[in-house]
Amino acid sequence: MAMQASDIERLIKESLPDAMVQIQDLAGDGDHYSATVVSSAFKGKSRVQQHQMVYAALKGRMGGELHALALTTSAPE
């Protein structure tokens, strides 16, 4: 079962309300996405911690409904 880009964005924004989120479907199959997420919640966090926050926002859907997500994360400058 594929996941919609809008669902990914909604889940991320539920956990990180100030986030600017851009989602791109890489293969056109609803299974392989890239996401750019910018949030003040990332300030002072390592890249690994930032990615963990995004994965947590997806509530266990990685590896199931969502097969692959290439992440680019940062705090606003």
TAMO-V709359 format. One record per backbone hydrogen bond with DSSP energy under -1.0 kcal/mol. CO is the residue of the C=O (numbers start at 1). NH is the residue of the N-H. E is the energy in kcal/mol with one decimal. If there is no record, write none. Layout:
BEGIN
co;nh;e
CO;NH;E
CO;NH;E
END
This chain:
BEGIN
co;nh;e
4;8;-1.7
5;9;-2.4
6;10;-2.3
7;11;-2.4
8;12;-2.2
9;13;-2.5
10;14;-1.9
11;15;-1.3
12;16;-2.7
16;19;-2.3
20;38;-2.2
22;36;-2.5
24;34;-2.4
30;3;-2.1
31;68;-2.4
32;26;-2.3
33;70;-2.6
34;24;-2.6
35;72;-2.2
36;22;-2.2
37;74;-1.7
38;20;-2.5
39;42;-1.5
40;43;-1.6
42;45;-2.5
46;50;-2.4
47;51;-2.4
48;52;-2.4
49;53;-1.9
50;54;-1.7
51;55;-2.7
52;56;-2.4
53;57;-1.7
54;58;-1.2
56;59;-1.6
58;61;-1.4
61;64;-1.9
61;66;-2.4
66;63;-3.1
68;33;-2.6
70;35;-2.9
72;37;-2.8
74;39;-2.0
END
